[in-house]
Amino acid sequence: MTSTEPLLALRDLSVAFRTGGREVTAVRNVSLDVPAGRTLAIVGESGSGKSTTAAAVNRLLPDNGRITTGQVLFEGRDLARLREREMVAVRGAGIGLVPQDPMSNLNPLMRIGDQIAEALLVHGRAAGRDARAEVVRLLEMVGIPDPARRAGQYPHEFSGGMRQRALIAMGLACRPRLLIADEPTSALDVTVQRRVLDQLAGLTSEMGTAVVLITHDLALAAERADTVAVMYRGEIVETGPAAEILARPRHDYTRRLLAAAPSLTSRSIAAPAPARPAADPPAGPGAPDEPGPSGGPGVSGRGLAAAPDGTTSGTVPGGAGELVRVEDLRKVFPLRSGGTVTEFTAVDGVSFTVPRGRTVSIVGESGSGKSTTANLLLGLTEVTAGRILFDGTDLAALGRRDLFAFRRRVQPVFQNPYASLDPRYTVEKSITEPLRVHRVGDRASRRAAAARLLDQVSLPAATAGRYPHELSGGQRQRVAIARALALSPELVVLDEAVSALDVIVQAQILELLAELQRELGLGYLFISHDLAVVRMISHHVHVMREGRIVESGTPAEIFDAPRDPYTRELLAAIPGARRAA
């Protein structure tokens, strides 16, 4: 490779997959250059071919995929023509990879530290005590708290965001000359996202490392990349300097991406407040009209005052309008390290309510306790102290039969759609499973319901017969949302439910959620690290840090006049936060 040649050059690259007895082209005639020390962002919606392009560079296509034409030139060598033994030497040391799905790319039977150390050992970078010290340094670099202790834990003991950070540490372990980062920060809160991307930028400037950033976040791409390539239906439709693409997009599809991207100035789509009764009923026993122990608004029965624009202020309503009440909730986990058992308080004195037909959001960085709070509400984790009341009934008092009925009324949408969908089930079977379990309808009506739900979440009817591994990450998440809606629940707990979606589909899903809320009176507990999305869809917001709620209020109060320094830090870290809608 001469000094004038790019580190990575794609020349007329095409990739096809054999499916259903025929070959389908997924990537068509892609040509791109990535100079040493520069960052190229490939942006596009789910299924556009951007992840397939990245997999072709590293020769990690599925068994039914192949490069049909073109070249993948890395340091002057065509990787498309290397033998597999030669590619093994390139992967890791020459080209690092941060894959999209942390749970399916981490070994559940190995400690996190051992998995990172394995990469160091395989490529002869470090061993023994030196490897352990390097593992701790890498985990600290990507923002894992208490890295020495965390290195000894297993993937299931990490939050989704922390697992993603562990993958980033693994990808950086051998200090590669090219790093392919496939949606590396989609599971991360904005403060850790900024820290990680700053670290990637540091590698670029210090070592001449090039970065190929695969993302559906155009604002992030424009802020972090030197060059942006926009991909649509397997082709590059626009390429140029990041600032130019953002300011003067030429292609209609790029303009659609920009229009759909949420920002802190985007309009609210939250369902308007319902007409208030003449007088709110008094709060029930144990519901004092005073602030809760978390420091945020308490669980009073005073209700919300509706503003002319449909937003609300004051505390969330209690009494007849209350669907969920959480009182002084605590969750303590035992942590075992060697022969020592310590305690970790994940949720510490949290109180809030979810009114019927309203969206209450919890935001905070990974590990703040927001997903644990959701799991406690769903009855998936045992409460250490405090109470959760659903429709006035304490969940701790429910017997098996009542708990079964509760699960029909409350449905989850989890962060990781691949882990929450049975790989042996077709999409139709996954969507109709709740209907079968709860004995709703017959086979024909369930099939009709699946078709209707697929249409609602913008998936073609042909998707019904496919399996999860045949879908993109965004498509899988849409299936998970369709399944959650199958039983027409009263409350949907959405844990990072739109974080895996490209902005166009994300906008469609958010509009769908708002429409369903207006039509059916659904309540949502919305867990997210994406503050721009939270502002669009929420009626009330709680900011969570280290197990506690540090600030609560309406979206206008939280985003326009934040009081807590942590909230201000979160807002400042959003890429392109104040971009005009």
N, C-alpha and C positions, 0 to 999 in steps of 0.2 A: 504494500500500500504506500503510495507516495503522499507527501504532505498536502497535496491539493485534492486528494480523493476523500470523499466522506467516509466516516467509520462504517456506516451501514448504508447500503444503496439497494433499493428494490427496483427492479427493472421489468416492467410488463408482467408483474406477478399475477397469476390466476390460480385459484384453488377450487376444487370440486369435491363433492361428497356423493358417494353411491348410496342411494336410499330407494327402497321400493322397486328395485330392479333397474333403476336408471341413474344417471349421473347428473347432479344438479350443481351448477356453478354458483359458489357463494362469494368469491372475490374475483374481480375481473380487471385485468390490465392495470394493476396498481404500480405506480412509479413514485418513489419518495427517496429523499436524501436526508441523512442524519449526520452532520459533522461531529467530530470529537468535541466534547465539552458543551454541546448544545442540547436543547430539549425540544422534541417534536411531540405535539399532542394530536392524537387522532380522536376526533369527536364524531359521535353519531348515535342514533337511537339503537335500542336493543334489536339485534338481528341484522344490523347494517353491514356486518363483516369486519368490524374493527378488531374484535378479539380473535377472529380467525386469522387475520393478517398477522397479529402478534404471535399466534401459535405456529404459523408457518415459518416465521423467522427462526424460532427455536427448534423447529422440527418436532413439535409436540402436538401435531394434529391427531384426532381420533383415528382408529383403525380404518374407518371407511372414508377418510379424507386424504387427498394427495395434492401436491403442487403439479398442475397440468402444464403450465408454461411459465417462462420468465426466470429471473435470477434473484438470489438473496446473497448479495455481496457483503461480507463482513471482513474488514481489513484486507480486502482484495480477493478473498476466497469465496467461491460460490457454495454456500452451505447446502443448497438444494441438491448438490451432487456429492456431498461427503458421505462416507459410510457411517453407520450408527456408532461404531467405536470411536471414530474421529469426533463425532458430535458430542459424545459424553465428555470429552476433554474441553469442549467449547462451553458447554452449559455450566453455569456456576462461576467458573473462573473468568471466562471471557464475556459471557452474557448472563446476567443475573435476572431472576424472574420473581415478581411479586404477583401471585395469582389472585383472582377475584374472590373465591369462596374459601374462607379460612377453615371452616369445619371439615370440608372434604379434602383439604390439602395439608392437614396436620394429623399425625398418627395419634389416635386417642389412647394408645397403650404406652406411649413414651412421654417422659417429662419434656416440657418445653425447652429447657436448657440443653437436654441431651440431643434434641432434634437440631438445634442450632449448632451445637458442637460437632455433630455428625458432618455437617456441610464443611466445617473448618478442617476436620480430619481427612475427609475424602480428597480434598484438594491440597492437602499438605500445608495448610496455613497455620495450624496450631494443634497441640495435643495436650492431654493431661491438665495440669494446673494452669498453664497458659491459655488453654482453650476455655476453661471455666471462667477465668478472669475476662477474656474477650467476650464471652456470652453475657456476663453481667454488664460490661460496657455497652454492648449493642442494645440490650434491653433498656438500659438507662437512656440511651441516645434516642430511642423511639418513644420515650415517655411512659414506660412501665414503672409504677411506683414500687419501692422496695424490691429492686430487681434481683438481688441475691436470693431472697426467699422465694420470689415468684418463679425463678428458674427451676426450682424443684417441684413445681406444680404441673398438673396435667391440663390438656386443653379444655376439658369440661369445667375446670375451676376458674377459667378466664371468661370475662364478658366477651361479647361479639367483637367489640372494638379492640379489646386487648389481644384477642386472637389475631386480628388483622395486623396489629403492630408487631406481633411475634413473627408473622410472615415477612413483614418488611425488614425486620432485623435479619432474618434468614437470607433474604435476597441480597442484602448489603454485606453479608458476612465475609465474602471473599473479595470485596472491593473490585467488582467487575468493571470492565471498560464500557460496557453497554448494559443498562438496566431497563428491562421491560416491565412497566408497572401497570397492570391491568386493573383499573378501578381501585387503586391502592388505598384510597382514603374515603370510599363511599360509606364505610361503617364507622368512621371516626368523627368525634365531635370537632368543632371548628378550631378549638385551641390546640388540640393534639394534631389535627390536620396541618395547621400552620407550622408547628414544630417539626413534624416529619418532612413536610415539603421544603422547609428551610434547610433541613439536613441534606435532602437530595440536591438542593441548589448548591450547598457547600461542597458536596462531592464533585459536582460538575465543574466548579471553579478550581478546586484544589488538585484534582487528579485527571482532569480532562475526560471524565466519565460522561457519556452521552445517555440521555434518557428518552425512551419512547413511552409517553403517558397516554394510556387508553382511558377515556372518560366520557360520560354523558353530560358533564357539567361544563358548559361553554364558558361561563364566567371564570371558573377555576383554570381552564385551559388557557384563556387569554391572559390571566394574571401570572401564570407560571411558565408558559412555554415561549420559546423564541418564534416557532412556526406552528401554525395550526392547519391540520388537514381535516376537512369535513367529509365524512363518508356517508353514502346513502345507497342502499340496495346493492352493496358490493363494489361500488365505484367511488373514487375520489371526485367530488363535484366541485370542490373549491380548496385552494391552498394559498397561504400567504402569511405575512407577519401577523402575530397575534393581535396587536392593537388595531391593525387595519381590518381584519376580519370582524372584530367586535364593533368597530365604528362604521364601517362601510361594507356590509355583507353584499355580495353580488348575486348569489344563488338563492332562489326562492326557499329552498329547504333550510339554508342557514338562517334566513330571516324568520322562518317558522320556529327554529330552535331558540333564537333569541327572544321571540315574542312569548314563548311558553315558559322560559326560565323564571322561577320565582325570585323576587328580591324583596328587600324591606320596604319598598315603595309599591309593591303589587297590591291590587285591590283585594279586599276581604271577600271570600266566598262563603263565609260562615252563614248558616241559616239564620234568618232574622228572628228576634225574640218573639215568642208567642204572646198573645194578649194576656195581660196579667189579671188574676181574679181581683175582685173588689178588696179583699183583705186576705193576706197570707195566714194560714193556720199557725198556731203557736208551735214552737219547736217541741219535739217530744222529750221524754226524760233522757237525761244524759247529754243534752244538746244545749249547753249554756250559750247565751248570746254574747260571746267574748272571743278574743283571738285564741287560736289553737296553740298547742305547745311548740309547734314548729316555728312560730314567729310570723306565719302568714295569716291570711284571713281564717277565721275559725269556722266551725261547722254550725253556724247560726241558722235560724229559720227566717231571716229577714227578707230573703229574695233579692233579685236583681232589678235595678232600674233600667228600663229600656231607653236608649238614646234615639234620636230621630233617624240615625243611619242604621239602626238595628243592632249596634254594639251595646254592651252592658257594662255596668260599673257596680262597685260594692261587692259584698260577699256573694258566693253562689247560693242559690235558694235552697231552703230545707223544706220540711213538711211535705205537703202533697206533691210538690214538684221534684222531690228528691228521689233519685234512683239508687245511688250509692253514697254511703257515708263511711269514711275512714277516720277512726279516732285513735290518736296516739300510737300509731302502728310502729312496731319494732321487729326486726329480724336479726338474729345473731347466729353466725355460722361458726362451728368449730373448725379450726385449721390445724392440721397435723403435719409436723415437720420432724422426721425422725421419731423419737419417743416423746416429743413435746406436743401438747395440745394447747393452743391459744384460741382466743375468741376474736372474731371480726364482726363488728356491727355494721351491717349493710344498709339497714333502714333504721333511723333513730328518731322516733317521736313524730311521725308524719301524720298530719290530719288534713283532709280535704273532702269535698263532696262532688259528685257528678249528677247534675240535674237531668231530668228526662229531656231528650231532644236537644242536648247541648254537647259541645266538644270541650273537654277539659284536657289540656296538654301538660305534660311534664317534660322539661328540657334539662339538659345537663350533660357533662362530659361522660365518657365511658367509665364505668365503675362508680358512678355517683349514687346508684341505688334505684334508678328509675325502672329498669327492667325487673329487678327483684320486687319492687312494689307492684308491678303488673302481674307477676307470677303469684304473689300473695292474694291479690284480688281474684285471680282465676282459680284459686284453690289448688294450685300446682305445688306450692311451697307452704310448709306449716308456719303459722304465725307464732312468734316468740312472746309477744305481748301486744295489747291493744285490741281493737275490734274492727271488723268489717261488716257493715250491714248492707244487705241488698234488698231493696223494696221493704225496708223496715225489719228484716230478719237477720239475726247474727249468723254468719256462715258457719261459725264453730258449733252451732246447735243443729245443723242439718244432718239428718240421717242419710243412708245410702239412697233411698228412693227420692228424697227431696233434693239431694245433691245432683242426681241424674236430671231432674227437672230444671234445676238451676243452670246446668251446662247447656240446656237447650236455649235458655234466655240470654246467655252470655257466651260470645264466641271470640276466639283470638285470631289475630293474624300476626305471625311471628316474623322476626327479622330475617331468618335464613330459610327461604322457600324450599331449597333442595333438601334440607334436613326434615322439614315438616310435611313433605309429600312422600308417600310410599313409592319407592322406585318400581315396585311390581304392579302398581295400579295405573291404568290409563287415566287420562285427565277426566274423562266422564265418570269413571268409578271413584276418583278422589272427590269430585264435587258432590256426587250423590251419596257418598258414604254417610254423612250426618243424617240424611233423610232415611236411609236404611236402618241406621242404629236407633233412630227415634220413631221408626215405623210410620213414616209420613208418605202417603201415596202408594201407587203401584209402580211397576217397572216403567210403563209407558209415560206416566206423569213425571217420574223422576228424570227420565231422559229428556223430556220436554223442558223441565226446569233447568237441567244442565245446559241445554242449548240456549235458553234465554239468558242465563247467567254469563255464559261465554260471550254472548253479544254485548251484555252490559259492560263487561270489562275489556271490550275491544279485541277479542280474540276470534279468529275465523272458526266456523263450525267444524272444519276438518281437524282442528286441534283436539277434539273430543277423543279421537282414537290414538293419540300419541302418548308417549311416556315422558316422565320428567327429564330424563337425560337427553331427549330430543328437542328440548326447549331451551331458549336462552334464559339467563337469570331473571330478566324483567318479565318474560312470559310466565315463568314459574310463579313469580310473585302475584301476577294477575290471577292465576289459577287459585292460589291460596286465598285471595280476597273473595273470589267467586264462591269458594267452598264455605267461607265464614258467613256469607250472606244467605246461604241455602235455606237455613231454618228461620229466616226473618227474625233475628234476635232483637232484644231490646237494648242490649249494650254490646258494643264491639270494642275489644281491647286491641289496639293497633300498635305493635312494638316495632318501630322503624319500618312500617309497612310499605313506604314508597321510596325508601333510600336506594333500592336496587333498580329503580326505574329510570329510564331516560326522561328528559324534561317534558317531551310531548305527551308520552303516555302518563307520566306523573300528573300533568295538568288534567288529563282526562279522568284519571282515577280520583283526584281530589274533587273535581266537579261532580263526579258520580257519587262520592261519599256525601257531599253537601246536598245533592238532590235527594238521595235516599233519606237523609236526615229530615229534610223538609216534608217528604211524602209519608214517611213511616214513623217519625218521631224518635229515631234511633239516638241513643246516647253513645258518645265515643270517649274512651280514654286514649289519648294520642301520645305515644312515647316517641320522641324524636330528638336528634341532635341538629336537625336542619331548622334554624330559627326562621328563615324566610318562609318555609312551608307552614310552620307553626303559626306565624302571624296571619297567614291567609285563611286558615281553617278554624282557628280557635275562638271560643268565647271567653275562656279564662285560662291563664298560664301560671304554672308553678315552676320556679327555677330550683333545681336540686343540686346540692354539692355535698359530697362525703356523707350521704345518708340523710341529710336534713334539707328541708325547704328553706331557702335563704331569702326568697322574694316571691310574692304572688300579686297578681293583678290582671286587668284586662290587657289584651294585646297592645292597645295604645299606651297604657301605663308602663308596661314592661319595655316596649321597644322605643318609645319616644322619650321617656323620662325614667330610665333605670336608676334605682337607688343603690343597689348593692354593687361593690367593685367587681365581683365575679360576673355579674350580669353584663356590666360594661365591657369586661374582657371578652366574653363570648361574642358580643355584638361587633367588637372591633376586629375580630379574627375572621369574619365572614368575607369570602372572596367577592369582590364587586358589590359589597353590601348595599350601597346607596345608588346602584344603577337605576336609572329611570325605568319604570315599568313599560 
